[in-house]
Amino acid sequence: METNWAAEQLQTIRTLMERSALYRRALAPIMLIVGALAVAAATAGLSLRLDSMRAFGGLWLGTAAVAVAGALLIARRQAIKDHEPFWSPPTRRVAQAVLPPLATGMCIGLVSVLAEGSAGFVLPLSFLWVLLYGCALHAAGFFMPRGIKLFGWVFVAGACGLLCFTALAQKELPLNPHLLMGLFFGALQLAYGAYLYLTEKGKNAA
């Protein structure tokens, strides 16, 4: 029984390593679409002044739901194109790695919105979401190309650094939560998606 389990684990790890290039190729359009959605959400939040907890949480939880659906559709299309099963053992491994931090963020967000928490919690909630998302990317990095783990560190280090700076050095800094979300989930993901797309295109051309 243990021998079979070990053999299955080894096969899963081998498959993950063999498919790292495929994951990298699929990540580019996912990052670009998720980043574009986040920029659109940040623009809507800033222009419509959706600053209450219910409005802020509703906007960004809704955006996250659309982004996840879009990412799943892109990954499924990639699997069909390569004649592979979508819900394969490697895919399950990646999903199991990212699920705890993402589920935690969703739960805290839903509770904050449904309980209509204080508007003063909106900025801490945005920091928390960025940190948890960084943890999810870092966890996925154990099964994917090294870059995604480093990208997760950018989220974690960036959010921690900005949080310390505003809390200890610049307490009066007017930091807008929509701007924070747009910076991390929008601009950074668009930049990483463009980097993946361009470098992958360069490899194919070579």
Sequence and secondary structure as in RCSB ss.txt:
>XXXX:A:sequence
METNWAAEQLQTIRTLMERSALYRRALAPIMLIVGALAVAAATAGLSLRLDSMRAFGGLWLGTAAVAVAGALLIA
RRQAIKDHEPFWSPPTRRVAQAVLPPLATGMCIGLVSVLAEGSAGFVLPLSFLWVLLYGCALHAAGFFMPRGIKL
FGWVFVAGACGLLCFTALAQKELPLNPHLLMGLFFGALQLAYGAYLYLTEKGKNAA
>XXXX:A:secstr
 HHHHHHHHHHHHHHHHHTHHHHHHHHHHHHHHHHHHHHHHHHHHHHHT  SHHHHHHHHHHHHHHHHHHHHHHH
HHHHHHTT  SS HHHHHHHHHHHHHHHHHHHHHHHHHHTT  GGGHHHHHHHHHHHHHHHHHHHTTSS HHHHH
HHHHHHHHHHHHHHIIIII TT    HHHHHIIIIIIIHHHHHHHHHHHHHHHHH 
